[in-house]
């Protein structure tokens, strides 16, 4: 009789279900993780809807007979000039409100690295590999497309175009999760968790790119001065002093210092998020809410419901009428963005996932198919918030090329979302048929049976 036990008799039997779960790609996570993802999907669905309304409103207004009013509003300057904070409303949205978005992203990063999937090197390998490939390939395709379409361009002109290489590298977490929540109501939570973790790592890479490649000059004194409010923020949180007005003082001071240093001000948001204390013991306890979780829950509605939509309103207003669309089709930067988002993201994320399966012991979970991975890879091509921000940094807000790139981001994201919808809707029908078994709770304890490890006794050893 053939034995399923290891050849070495000194090795004790191991729960085979647990072992396969650890070594399978997109294996089912914990019930706490599934609930967290479900709750986040609800928040981001609402935020994504508001974001879409804001973007459409900006597009309609900027292409209406009253489009001059939109430009006037966006370019209205407010703020104290003595502190060099006399900025346009559009700049305030990009530098100020988006810092709140990156604050939430920073907290998510900290929680993932301390108590989430990224804390386990084996589980972290998949989203990190997929995110890195999903950043590298779109950038390479952008460059290849731009160079191919700019054969007759001078060196300086080509160099200006290539400044936008990072535009198609970022996945918009709000839009992507909103689309997934609408079209993937029955998809396994492991797929949704993967997309969330992928987007978090993606944000980390994006903010690193912004800080390194889109910073013209750095004032070290202002950058060093930012350490004081950052340390104050950390000290207040360590002592559990969480009054919003009290925390706002060091947060705003840190933002001002980073903004004055020449580094993009959104970096301050990430730094503040990473300094929020996270305890793995508390995070793993389903009956307790950690400090990081409470702060994130307070800030996320403001970020998803106001900060990001206002930025989208001021960033998405591109004029299409009067030849704007046809001009964008001829712009190498715009075409590079579309190719990067639609092709680069899909092939990059899919390729990174395949590489993990090919070169490690991991294999795709038996309940899933590679079609599911293809659908998520296509959905990763939905880029908006960070892509629009990088476009402004690369080509200057309001410039003709920036307008072309904005249109390309919108079109590329729409194409990626439609392709992902076609694939994932088909898979959603399949998972709807097995949902009853997935949600069965025979113990009536509020936790589906699939999230509870069965008690498995060690099988008798084969005397042979």
Phi and psi in degrees as a GROMACS rama.xvg file:
@    title "Ramachandran Plot"
@    xaxis  label "Phi"
@    yaxis  label "Psi"
@TYPE xy
-72.6905  141.851  UNK-2
-105.52  141.952  UNK-3
-90.2294  -1.04961  UNK-4
-83.591  158.363  UNK-5
-57.7617  153.524  UNK-6
-64.9061  -32.1973  UNK-7
-78.1762  113.36  UNK-8
-68.1691  -11.6954  UNK-9
-80.4141  -11.9392  UNK-10
-85.7464  127.455  UNK-11
-74.6323  152.536  UNK-12
-62.3402  145.729  UNK-13
-119.915  146.721  UNK-14
-58.9107  106.075  UNK-15
-63.8765  -32.7627  UNK-16
-65.1686  -41.2489  UNK-17
-66.5184  -39.7564  UNK-18
-63.7573  -46.0837  UNK-19
-65.9844  -32.1079  UNK-20
-65.1511  -39.072  UNK-21
-69.8252  -30.2128  UNK-22
-101.071  5.56028  UNK-23
-104.456  139.237  UNK-24
-71.9875  135.065  UNK-25
63.6098  31.0143  UNK-26
-65.0725  155.307  UNK-27
-64.5403  130.536  UNK-28
-84.7512  -155.722  UNK-29
-85.1214  163.355  UNK-30
-65.22  -37.0408  UNK-31
-61.5317  -43.1156  UNK-32
-64.3527  -40.9566  UNK-33
-63.0653  -41.705  UNK-34
-65.0454  -39.5036  UNK-35
-62.1629  -44.7588  UNK-36
-64.8988  -41.1461  UNK-37
-62.2143  -42.6933  UNK-38
-65.1743  -41.0455  UNK-39
-64.6697  -37.6182  UNK-40
-61.7967  -39.4008  UNK-41
-63.4254  -43.5887  UNK-42
-64.6582  -46.757  UNK-43
-71.633  -26.187  UNK-44
-64.1324  -45.4471  UNK-45
-64.5434  -45.8103  UNK-46
-61.3512  -40.2878  UNK-47
-64.0738  -37.6995  UNK-48
-65.1165  -43.8916  UNK-49
-64.4782  -39.6476  UNK-50
-60.8153  -43.3212  UNK-51
-64.5167  -42.585  UNK-52
-61.0546  -42.8589  UNK-53
-63.7084  -42.5672  UNK-54
-66.7984  -43.3337  UNK-55
-65.01  -41.4721  UNK-56
-58.7282  -44.5131  UNK-57
-62.8961  -41.8387  UNK-58
-64.1972  -44.4076  UNK-59
-64.305  -45.8745  UNK-60
-64.8331  -43.201  UNK-61
-72.8035  -7.87895  UNK-62
-116.963  14.5559  UNK-63
-99.1811  171.137  UNK-64
-61.9183  -14.1453  UNK-65
-103.351  22.9838  UNK-66
-64.4906  -23.0775  UNK-67
-62.678  -32.5218  UNK-68
-67.0068  -35.5612  UNK-69
-64.2404  -46.4532  UNK-70
-62.7501  -39.6261  UNK-71
-63.7479  -43.0983  UNK-72
-64.1283  -46.7076  UNK-73
-62.0243  -35.61  UNK-74
-94.4596  3.59127  UNK-75
-64.6215  128.189  UNK-76
-96.5408  129.469  UNK-77
-138.154  158.045  UNK-78
117.53  158.656  UNK-79
-73.3412  122.658  UNK-80
-72.3076  -26.2673  UNK-81
-61.9049  -30.4901  UNK-82
-98.9207  10.9275  UNK-83
58.6655  32.9233  UNK-84
-112.713  25.049  UNK-85
-84.1704  86.8134  UNK-86
-115.233  156.447  UNK-87
-71.8374  160.449  UNK-88
-61.1428  -35.8446  UNK-89
-63.2612  -39.6221  UNK-90
-70.6427  -39.4761  UNK-91
-58.5792  -39.6782  UNK-92
-66.0321  -42.8698  UNK-93
-73.3077  -41.3747  UNK-94
-89.7619  -35.3701  UNK-95
-92.6947  -60.9307  UNK-96
-65.7532  -35.6453  UNK-97
-68.1663  -21.1141  UNK-98
-62.48  -31.8209  UNK-99
-66.915  -42.3687  UNK-100
-58.5844  -43.703  UNK-101
-75.6439  -22.2774  UNK-102
-63.6327  -45.8365  UNK-103
-62.4962  -41.5954  UNK-104
-62.4674  -38.4031  UNK-105
-63.9481  -41.3272  UNK-106
-64.6743  -41.9702  UNK-107
-60.7974  -42.5884  UNK-108
-59.7557  -46.7726  UNK-109
-61.3328  -44.0426  UNK-110
-66.0991  -38.0631  UNK-111
-66.9562  -41.8195  UNK-112
-73.1581  -28.9511  UNK-113
-92.4531  -44.332  UNK-114
-130.641  1.33635  UNK-115
-104.313  -157.887  UNK-116
-61.0006  -32.3121  UNK-117
-75.7522  -8.76107  UNK-118
-76.8107  -23.5607  UNK-119
-98.2739  116.86  UNK-120
-58.8136  -36.9818  UNK-121
-68.2122  -43.6606  UNK-122
-73.0157  -29.3035  UNK-123
-73.9713  -23.9862  UNK-124
-58.0747  -39.5764  UNK-125
-66.5368  -59.0799  UNK-126
-64.239  -32.1138  UNK-127
-68.2  -46.1258  UNK-128
-62.4212  -43.5026  UNK-129
-64.8186  -40.5884  UNK-130
-67.8168  -43.3795  UNK-131
-62.7441  -47.2036  UNK-132
-64.9916  -34.6576  UNK-133
-73.1119  -10.0387  UNK-134
-98.365  -42.4069  UNK-135
-68.0854  -47.3463  UNK-136
-67.0741  -44.2781  UNK-137
-58.0149  -38.9007  UNK-138
-63.722  -42.7977  UNK-139
-65.7634  -41.0577  UNK-140
-68.9059  -33.9706  UNK-141
-60.2427  -48.4548  UNK-142
-62.1597  -45.6011  UNK-143
-62.0217  -43.1953  UNK-144
-65.5488  -45.051  UNK-145
-63.5746  -42.54  UNK-146
-66.4641  -41.6401  UNK-147
-62.8084  -41.2737  UNK-148
-82.416  -8.04499  UNK-149
-117.62  38.9258  UNK-150
-58.2422  -37.3976  UNK-151
-93.2706  2.40445  UNK-152
-77.198  151.574  UNK-153
-73.7105  166.974  UNK-154
-61.1089  -41.5539  UNK-155
-68.8125  -38.0228  UNK-156
-66.6027  -42.6543  UNK-157
-63.8803  -39.2925  UNK-158
-61.2305  -37.8983  UNK-159
-65.2471  -39.3451  UNK-160
-65.2814  -42.4246  UNK-161
-70.14  -8.68552  UNK-162
-62.4185  -17.9952  UNK-163
-93.4109  17.9976  UNK-164
-59.1192  -26.7508  UNK-165
-89.8067  -3.37115  UNK-166
-60.4484  -45.0061  UNK-167
-86.8766  15.3594  UNK-168
-89.3756  -14.5981  UNK-169
-106.374  137.426  UNK-170
-92.3269  132.968  UNK-171
-84.1906  110.798  UNK-172
-64.9297  -37.3653  UNK-173
-67.332  -50.1798  UNK-174
-66.1917  -44.5884  UNK-175
-62.9015  -45.936  UNK-176
-69.3812  -32.7687  UNK-177
-65.3205  -44.127  UNK-178
-62.6695  -43.6494  UNK-179
-63.7771  -37.8373  UNK-180
-66.3633  -32.2928  UNK-181
-79.5056  -45.038  UNK-182
-94.7921  -15.812  UNK-183
-119.859  51.097  UNK-184
-65.3395  -22.0996  UNK-185
-115.684  7.23076  UNK-186
-68.848  148.034  UNK-187
-58.3696  144.695  UNK-188
-63.4725  -24.528  UNK-189
-62.5142  -35.6715  UNK-190
-67.297  -41.9449  UNK-191
-67.0238  -40.669  UNK-192
-62.679  -39.3863  UNK-193
-62.4684  -45.1358  UNK-194
-62.4068  -39.7839  UNK-195
-63.2836  -48.2962  UNK-196
-65.0393  -39.9621  UNK-197
-58.1395  -45.4785  UNK-198
-66.1155  -34.7294  UNK-199
-65.1704  -47.8919  UNK-200
-63.3066  -37.9978  UNK-201
-59.202  -42.9386  UNK-202
-63.172  -39.7007  UNK-203
-61.7173  -44.004  UNK-204
-64.8191  -40.7719  UNK-205
-63.2394  -45.2038  UNK-206
-69.3979  -30.1963  UNK-207
-66.1456  -42.1112  UNK-208
-61.8766  -44.1081  UNK-209
-61.7409  -44.6396  UNK-210
-67.5003  -35.9981  UNK-211
-88.5245  -45.0555  UNK-212
-99.6397  -16.143  UNK-213
-119.5  30.7753  UNK-214
-113.124  114.701  UNK-215
-72.2146  -50.2402  UNK-216
-148.685  149.236  UNK-217
-121.103  128.595  UNK-218
-93.0564  103.687  UNK-219
-63.9121  -31.8574  UNK-220
-63.3969  -45.4691  UNK-221
-65.5554  -37.1793  UNK-222
-66.273  -40.728  UNK-223
-67.2254  -36.4601  UNK-224
-63.0876  -27.8115  UNK-225
-64.7777  -21.3662  UNK-226
-63.7722  -31.4346  UNK-227
-64.8551  -54.8592  UNK-228
-66.2663  -29.9728  UNK-229
-65.511  -43.2281  UNK-230
-66.9796  -35.4042  UNK-231
-63.3143  -44.057  UNK-232
-57.4598  -46.6953  UNK-233
-63.6624  -42.2286  UNK-234
-64.6569  -42.1994  UNK-235
-61.3633  -42.5498  UNK-236
-70.0607  -36.9746  UNK-237
-62.4975  -33.6423  UNK-238
-89.8384  8.64988  UNK-239
59.6953  34.3364  UNK-240
-93.7156  95.0504  UNK-241
-113.287  20.1611  UNK-242
-60.7184  125.759  UNK-243
-56.712  -40.2676  UNK-244
-66.7585  -36.1892  UNK-245
-68.9199  -43.525  UNK-246
-70.5168  -25.9847  UNK-247
-65.3995  -29.7201  UNK-248
-63.0188  -56.9097  UNK-249
-67.4104  -30.7367  UNK-250
-63.7736  -47.0143  UNK-251
-67.3864  -38.9843  UNK-252
-63.2531  -40.7693  UNK-253
-63.704  -41.4584  UNK-254
-61.6549  -44.9399  UNK-255
-61.2267  -43.309  UNK-256
-64.6492  -45.1351  UNK-257
-66.0323  -41.5235  UNK-258
-60.8694  -42.0514  UNK-259
-72.7607  -20.0056  UNK-260
-76.3039  -16.1424  UNK-261
100.789  -18.2359  UNK-262
-75.0535  143.117  UNK-263
-58.6835  135.521  UNK-264
-63.7224  -22.0142  UNK-265
-64.8402  -21.2445  UNK-266
-60.4667  -32.9823  UNK-267
-60.0859  -38.714  UNK-268
-61.6414  -44.5853  UNK-269
-62.8495  -43.7853  UNK-270
-61.9081  -42.4668  UNK-271
-62.4249  -41.7344  UNK-272
-64.0242  -40.7686  UNK-273
-69.6203  -19.7284  UNK-274
-88.3713  -3.05704  UNK-275
-71.5668  125.611  UNK-276
-62.2607  138.173  UNK-277
-132.071  126.451  UNK-278
-109.981  122.807  UNK-279
-64.1656  -36.299  UNK-280
-61.1216  -44.1631  UNK-281
-71.3247  -41.0565  UNK-282
-62.0685  -33.7653  UNK-283
-82.4608  -9.70846  UNK-284
-88.19  112.601  UNK-285
-66.4477  -15.6697  UNK-286
-95.9686  2.02932  UNK-287
-126.663  150.472  UNK-288
-113.608  119.055  UNK-289
-72.0474  164.918  UNK-290
-60.6953  -43.9382  UNK-291
-61.3167  -40.6918  UNK-292
-65.0588  -42.0629  UNK-293
-66.0266  -42.9115  UNK-294
-64.6806  -42.8375  UNK-295
-61.9394  -41.5436  UNK-296
-66.8293  -29.0282  UNK-297
-73.8045  -40.1984  UNK-298
-86.4416  -32.6827  UNK-299
-56.1822  -44.2773  UNK-300
-59.3959  -38.5344  UNK-301
-66.4529  -40.3117  UNK-302
-66.3271  -52.1579  UNK-303
-74.5958  -32.6104  UNK-304
-92.1797  -19.2628  UNK-305
-132.412  -56.2693  UNK-306
-59.5524  -54.1826  UNK-307
-68.5052  -43.6551  UNK-308
-60.6468  -38.2009  UNK-309
-65.3094  -41.8904  UNK-310
-59.6995  -44.1772  UNK-311
-61.5013  -37.7763  UNK-312
-61.989  -43.14  UNK-313
-81.4847  -19.5204  UNK-314
-95.7534  -26.5744  UNK-315
-91.5793  -1.12979  UNK-316
-76.7234  83.6735  UNK-317
-113.111  138.083  UNK-318
-82.3054  120.42  UNK-319
-98.4095  -35.4657  UNK-320
-68.4912  157.389  UNK-321
77.7471  25.9577  UNK-322
95.3997  3.74309  UNK-323
-63.9859  -39.5704  UNK-324
-70.2645  -44.4346  UNK-325
-65.4778  -34.0868  UNK-326
-66.9814  -37.7431  UNK-327
-64.8755  -34.1778  UNK-328
-64.8703  -24.4  UNK-329
-94.3675  -4.82179  UNK-330
-86.6469  119.071  UNK-331
-57.9739  -35.7518  UNK-332
-65.4455  -42.5964  UNK-333
-64.8965  -43.9261  UNK-334
-67.1396  -35.16  UNK-335
-63.2672  -36.7037  UNK-336
-65.6575  -45.5527  UNK-337
-62.2208  -47.4217  UNK-338
-62.8702  -40.8582  UNK-339
-63.665  -44.5445  UNK-340
-70.7425  -44.4496  UNK-341
-80.4813  -46.7764  UNK-342
-94.7867  -48.8608  UNK-343
-61.5935  -46.2254  UNK-344
-64.3133  -45.8973  UNK-345
-62.6965  -49.5326  UNK-346
-69.4772  -37.4047  UNK-347
-64.7458  -50.8534  UNK-348
-66.3093  -43.1976  UNK-349
-63.5113  -43.6207  UNK-350
-65.3242  -39.5845  UNK-351
-63.8455  -40.1017  UNK-352
-66.1837  -43.5181  UNK-353
-62.3289  -39.0417  UNK-354
-62.8249  -39.4567  UNK-355
-63.3081  -41.8628  UNK-356
-68.9109  -33.4075  UNK-357
-78.2766  -38.5246  UNK-358
-108.414  6.37679  UNK-359
-127.798  -179.523  UNK-360
-78.6798  -7.55996  UNK-361
-73.6035  151.985  UNK-362
-143.152  159.647  UNK-363
-63.338  137.538  UNK-364
-56.7985  140.001  UNK-365
-63.8166  -19.4713  UNK-366
-83.6892  -7.83752  UNK-367
-115.581  171.293  UNK-368
-133.583  164.54  UNK-369
-68.1711  -16.9778  UNK-370
-64.873  -35.7825  UNK-371
-61.1836  -43.2837  UNK-372
-64.6795  -39.0028  UNK-373
-61.4258  -43.4479  UNK-374
-61.6108  -44.3851  UNK-375
-65.3187  -37.4375  UNK-376
-64.4865  -39.7554  UNK-377
-65.4279  -40.5219  UNK-378
-65.6071  -27.687  UNK-379
-64.8965  -15.5549  UNK-380
-78.0079  0.932043  UNK-381
-79.6753  98.9696  UNK-382
-115.128  136.837  UNK-383
-147.35  -77.6701  UNK-384
-55.7121  -60.2501  UNK-385
-69.7294  -34.037  UNK-386
-62.2637  -44.0445  UNK-387
-64.9443  -38.0759  UNK-388
-63.802  -46.9331  UNK-389
-64.2134  -36.1402  UNK-390
-60.1517  -42.4294  UNK-391
-65.5996  -39.8822  UNK-392
-67.8245  -34.2793  UNK-393
-76.6369  -41.7115  UNK-394
-119.398  -4.35732  UNK-395
90.6439  127.708  UNK-396
-60.8923  131.166  UNK-397
86.4885  -5.07217  UNK-398
-72.8385  161.729  UNK-399
-61.7952  -42.9866  UNK-400
-68.2435  -35.079  UNK-401
-62.4715  -39.2597  UNK-402
-63.6541  -40.6397  UNK-403
-62.5788  -42.1688  UNK-404
-66.8139  -39.3926  UNK-405
-58.8263  -45.4158  UNK-406
-63.2039  -38.4967  UNK-407
-65.9237  -39.8206  UNK-408
-62.2819  -43.9127  UNK-409
-63.8123  -46.4701  UNK-410
-67.2993  -45.114  UNK-411
-62.105  -41.9254  UNK-412
-65.201  -39.7537  UNK-413
-64.488  -44.3846  UNK-414
-62.2114  -45.5015  UNK-415
-61.5829  -41.5981  UNK-416
-65.7763  -40.0314  UNK-417
-66.751  -43.218  UNK-418
-63.5075  -42.4245  UNK-419
-63.739  -36.8992  UNK-420
-61.7811  -43.6497  UNK-421
-59.4157  -46.6503  UNK-422
-71.0631  -48.3667  UNK-423
-73.7116  -27.1115  UNK-424
-64.8376  -38.205  UNK-425
-63.494  -42.7796  UNK-426
-70.8418  -30.7313  UNK-427
-63.3225  -37.073  UNK-428
-62.8489  -39.4635  UNK-429
-63.8821  -45.3427  UNK-430
-73.0583  -20.865  UNK-431
-64.5097  -32.1743  UNK-432
-70.9927  -27.5035  UNK-433
-104.017  6.02721  UNK-434
-65.9682  -34.6459  UNK-435
-59.8053  -43.0933  UNK-436
-68.0943  -34.4486  UNK-437
-68.7069  -28.355  UNK-438
-103.647  6.84417  UNK-439
-63.2796  136.856  UNK-440
-134.243  79.7099  UNK-441
-69.6936  -24.3903  UNK-442
-82.0503  -10.6487  UNK-443
54.1218  42.1166  UNK-444
-110.084  8.7425  UNK-445
86.341  -4.94063  UNK-446
-117.331  120.796  UNK-447
-54.1621  146.126  UNK-448
-58.5852  -31.575  UNK-449
-67.1335  -16.7323  UNK-450
-96.1227  1.17148  UNK-451
-109.341  124.285  UNK-452
-67.9561  125.64  UNK-453
-70.0271  151.155  UNK-454
-82.1673  108.69  UNK-455
-113.513  119.455  UNK-456
-80.3638  150.987  UNK-457
-66.8396  128.858  UNK-458
-68.1524  150.586  UNK-459
-63.0611  143.9  UNK-460
-71.6224  143.416  UNK-461
-75.4645  116.453  UNK-462
-60.6319  -20.4963  UNK-463
